[in-house]
Amino acid sequence: MNKYVIERPLPGAGKLTPAELRAIAQRSNEVIEGQAGRTQWIHSYVTDDMIYCVYLADSVDSIREHAELGPFPCEKVSLVATIFDPTTADKVMAFA
């Protein structure tokens, strides 16, 4: 499975209540359960007008299917090529 970042435009996202976020999470989990292991939600970041989601999935099509069934906005799906962090400065990395 590949890792993807999904951009979900949602005006006012930063003002969503805990109850609203819970409802979104519950619906997402329901859709994922019906996708027979083709998608896995890792976590999401909420900003003022956008939600950035990190998913594992077998394909972009599975991500888009999840969005349609949600229904959730899905403006852009990007394949994660590499992950790095501050500790990368201390390591020798081999890039594919």
C-alpha positions in Angstrom: 0.0 0.0 0.0 1.1 3.5 -0.8 0.9 6.6 1.5 -1.1 9.6 0.2 -1.9 13.1 1.4 -5.4 14.2 0.5 -6.4 17.9 0.4 -10.0 18.4 1.4 -11.1 22.1 1.1 -13.7 22.8 3.7 -14.4 26.5 4.5 -14.6 26.9 8.3 -12.9 23.6 9.0 -10.9 25.1 11.8 -14.2 25.9 13.6 -15.6 22.4 13.5 -16.8 21.2 16.9 -15.5 18.0 18.5 -19.0 16.5 17.8 -18.8 17.4 14.1 -15.3 16.0 13.8 -16.5 12.8 15.5 -19.4 12.5 13.0 -16.9 12.9 10.1 -14.6 10.3 11.6 -17.4 7.9 12.2 -18.6 8.2 8.6 -15.1 7.8 7.3 -14.6 4.6 9.3 -17.9 3.2 8.0 -16.8 3.8 4.4 -13.3 2.3 5.0 -14.9 -0.8 6.6 -16.8 -1.3 3.3 -13.7 -1.0 1.2 -12.3 -4.4 2.3 -8.8 -3.2 3.4 -8.1 -1.0 0.3 -7.8 2.1 2.4 -6.6 3.0 5.9 -6.9 6.4 7.5 -3.8 7.4 9.5 -4.6 10.9 10.7 -5.7 14.3 9.6 -4.6 17.9 10.1 -7.3 20.6 10.3 -6.5 24.2 9.3 -8.8 27.2 8.9 -10.3 26.1 5.5 -8.7 22.8 4.7 -8.4 19.3 6.1 -5.2 17.4 5.1 -5.6 13.6 5.5 -2.9 11.0 5.5 -4.0 7.6 4.2 -2.6 4.3 3.1 -4.3 2.9 0.1 -3.9 0.5 -2.8 -4.6 3.2 -5.4 -5.7 6.8 -6.0 -9.0 5.3 -7.2 -9.7 3.8 -3.8 -9.0 7.2 -2.2 -11.4 8.9 -4.6 -14.0 6.2 -4.0 -13.8 6.8 -0.3 -14.4 10.5 -0.9 -17.4 9.9 -3.1 -19.0 7.5 -0.7 -18.4 9.8 2.3 -19.2 12.2 0.7 -16.0 14.1 1.5 -14.4 16.9 -0.6 -11.3 15.6 -2.3 -9.4 18.4 -4.2 -6.0 16.8 -4.6 -4.5 13.4 -3.9 -0.7 13.3 -3.7 1.5 10.2 -3.5 4.1 10.5 -0.7 7.5 9.9 -2.2 9.6 10.1 0.9 9.3 11.0 4.6 12.0 12.9 6.4 12.3 14.7 9.7 15.0 16.6 11.8 16.8 13.3 12.5 17.4 12.9 8.8 20.3 15.4 9.2 22.1 12.7 11.2 21.5 9.8 8.8 22.7 8.6 5.5 19.7 8.1 3.3 19.3 6.1 0.1 16.6 7.5 -2.2 14.9 5.3 -4.7 
